[in-house]
């Protein structure tokens, strides 16, 4: 029978330690490795706006994506509504057996997206950041920021973390919480995004800004940057110079070339060619394409998020939830 895991179920499962940050990272990494081996099918995100017009970062819309992990025999779809309440999403994941076709589970997606996004950023940093990277900059301190930080701390020995938000109250609260999350690091509030980024080895952007929050001129040689917060054609967190200077990797080429503004804006202006995107992250994880080749190389991971990352993580969560007696069996 299929297992239903609502928000409370997932909160209990993750808070109890039955599933750790490291577990999530490993599950998402395995999905990317399978992608790099050519064993994953991805349906790029489809966006249906409420008014029938072109999608914008604030459109009321229904968004749908799907993936089939053939090696692990799991498949399914993410379905969610956006901005019917300001800044909010209502997301659900439907997971099926790729062997029998039977429904395996229905999972609350907003909680899951927090952990999935953090794990995805961590996988990118694990394979693209310098092994000795230890100074992190986090631009954005909203809902998704905590797991971005925990993910980075799980794959690199951070000793300093500089955080920036336009909201000083939110920034102060986040810095206090982050200091407890990563007690091994010195966590501080930065006066500006530039002040946070300059001197950092690792940069993560997780904002809702439609305009660049990081400029390429601020990035020192050897920096790795995860652009995690936007996936709209005209919106971007990194400017053209950041992309132009970097070796660029995406989560899925077809989807990235449909919706990732970091790529589409400089591409339309003639500042880069399509070949400037050197690989999908799965190709790097599987060892088919070199990600970082020099210590002084700037690398960028442009993520929009796909159903592939969700499916690998959902499989793990369903398994652990059954073992822990969490969730509710659905009638066939």
N, C-alpha and C positions, 0 to 999 in steps of 0.2 A: 504494500500500500504506500501511497505517497505521504510524505511528512510535511505538515504545515509548521513553519517557524515564523512567528510574528516578531514584532519589535522587542517585546519583553523577553521572548525566548532567546533571541540572539544576544541581547544585553546580558542575560544570565550566563549564557554559554561562554561569551568572550570575557566577561568580568571575573568568572570563576577560574580562569586559567585553563579550562578544558581545551581551548584553542588560543595559542599565543600569537604575538606579532610575528615571531620567527616562523611559526607554522603557516601563517597567511602568506608571508614572503615566499616560502618554499613552494606552496601550492600555485601561486601566480607565476613563479619562475618556471615551474614544470609546464604550465600552459604555454608560456613563451617558447620554451625549448621545443615543444611539440609543433608550434607554429613554424619555427625555424627548420624543422625536419620535413615540412610540407604536409603535415597530417591534420591541419586545422582548416575548416571552412568558416569564413566570417561574412555575415550580411552587414554591410556598413549601416550605421544609424540612419533610420528614415524619420523625417520630421514632418508631422502633419499639424499645421497651425490652425488655431481656432477660427481665424478669419479668412483662411485660404490664401493669405499673402505670403511673401517671402519671409523666411525665419530671421529673427533678430535675437540678440542675447536675452531679450526680455519678452519674447513671444509666449503667449499662452499656447501650448502645443502638446501633442502626444508624440513621444519619441519611442522608437522600437529598434532593437538590434538583436541579432541572433548569431550563434556560433555552434559548430560541431567539432568536438575533439575526438577524432576517430581512433586514436591510439588508446585513450582512456575510456572510450565508449560512453561519453556523456555529451548531451546537446541541450540547447534551450534558448530562451529569449529573455531579454530585459524589456519591460514595458513601463513607461512612466509618463506622468503629466508634469508640466513645468509652468510656474508663474501664474497659476490660477489663484494662488495666494502669493503675495510679493516675496520673491526669492526662494520659494519653497518648491519641493518636488514630492510626488507620491509615486514610489517605485516598487515594483514587484518583479521577482525573478521566477520563471517557470523552468524547471529542470526535468529532463527526460533521460531515460536510459537509451544510449546510442546502440545498444544490442537488441533490446526487446521492443523499444519504442514506448514503453510504459512511463507514465508520469512518476517521477521520483520525489519531487518536492516543490513546494511553493514557499518562497522566502521573502521577507520584508527587505526591500532594497535600499532604503535610505541608510540604515545602520550598516548594511553590507557594503554600500558604496564608500563609506568612510574607511573601512578596513581595506577594501580592494584598492582604493586610490593610494593609500599609504604604502601598501605592499608593492604596487606597480612602480611608484617612485623609488622605492628601496631597491627593486630589481635593476632598474636603470642605473642607479648609483653604484650598485655592486659591480656592474659590468662596464661602466663608462668612466666613473670617477677614478682619480689616482688612488692607489692603495694607501698612500699616506695622507689623504685628505682628512682634515680634522677641524677646519674652521667653516662653520655653516652659516648661511644667511637665509632667513625665512621671510618672504614678502607676502603678507596676508596672515591674519590671525583669527579667521573665522572658523566655521564648523569643521572644515577638513584639515586645518593646520596641525592639530595635535598628532594625528597619525602620520602626517608627513614627517614631522620631527622624530617620532618614535621609530618610523621606518628607517630614516637616515642613521639614527643612532644604533640601530641593530646591525648595520652593515659597515659602518665606519666608526673609529674611535674618536668621537667628537670631543674637543676640549673647550671650544667656544661656540656659542650660537648667538647671532645678532638678529633681532626680530624687528620688523617694521609694519605698522598699520597706520592708515590715515586717522583712525579713531583712537585717541590717546587713552581713553578709559578701557577699551577692549585690549589695547596693547599692554597696558599695565597688568591687567588681570591675566592675560595669556603668559606674560613673562613669569609671573609668580607661579602659575601652574606648570609651565615648562621646566622651571628649575626643579620642581619635584619629579617630573617625568624623567629628566636626564640629569640626575644629581652629580654625575661625573664631569659635567660640563659647566662652564660659566655662562649663564644666559643673561643677556642684557637687551634693553630697548635701544634701538637706534633712532637718531633724530630724523633720518630720511632713508629712503630706499637706497640711495647712493652710498650713504654712510654704512649701511648694512652690508652691501655687496662688495665694496672695495676691500680687497684683502682676503675675501672668502675663497675657499677651495670648492665648496659645494653651495649652490644656490637653488632654492626651490621657490617658485611662484605659485600661489594658490589663492588667486583673487577673482573677483567678478569684474575687474576693470576691462573696459573695451579698448583702452589706450595703453601703450607700453608702460610698464612699471619698472623695467630694467633696460638699461642702455648698454649696447655692446662696448662702448668706450670704458665702462666701469669694470669690465671683466678682465682679471689678470690672466696671463698665460697659465695654462694647466687647469683652469676652472671647469667644473662640470655643472650644468644648469638643467633642472627639470622644470619645464613649463606645463603645469598641471591644471590650470584653472579655467581656461576658456576653450570652446570649440565652436566658434562661429566664424564664417569667412571674413568678416570685416573687423573682428575683434582679435587682439593679440596682447600678450603680456611682455614679449620681448621685441625690441625694435629691429629694423632691418640690419643694422650693423652687428648686432649680436648673432643673428642668423648667418650673415655673410662671413663672419670671422670663424664660425664654428663648423665642426663635423656634426651633421644633423642626422638623428635617428628618430623614427616614428614608431608608434605601436602597430599601425596597419596602413599601408600606403594608400589603398583605394579610399579609405575614409579620410585620411589626413589631407589628401588632395581635393576632397570635397568640402572640408569644413575648418581646417586649421589655419587661422589667419596669419600666424607666424610664417607660414610657407606661402600662402596664397597672395598676401599683400606684396611682398618683394618679388614674387614670381610675376605678377601682373605688371609690375613696374619695370621688369627686365633686369632687376638687380641680381637675381639668381636664375639658374636653370633647373629643370626638374631633377637632374642628376646630382644636384647639391644635397638632396636627401640620399644618404649613402646606404641606408639599410632600414629594415624593420628590426625592432629590438629582439624578436625571436631569432633572427639570423645571427645576431651577435651572441646571444645566449647559447645557441647551438654550435657556435664556433665556425659558422660558414662565412661570416664577414667580420673583419677586425673592427672593433669600435674605436678605442683609443690606441694609437700607435706611437705616441710620443708623450713625454711627461709635460711638455709645454703646450700641448694641443688643447684647445677649447672644444668641449663637447656639449651638445644640447640634445635633450630628449623632449620631443613634442608629443604630448599625450592628450588624446581626446577621450580615451577609455572605450573599450569594446566589450561585447558580450563574452569574448573568449576568456578574459581575466575573471569574469564573474563565474563562468561555468566551472573552472578548476577549483575556485574557492568554495562554491556551493557544494560540490561533491564532498570536499573535506568536512564542511559544516554539517551536512546531513549525516555523514558517518559518525562524527563525534557527538552529535545531538542524540542519535539513537543509543549510543553507548552510555550517555549520561542521563537518559530518560527525559530529555527535554523535547518539547513540541507535541503536536497532536496528529495522530494518524487520521487521514481523510478517508471517508468511505469511497470504495471504487464505484 
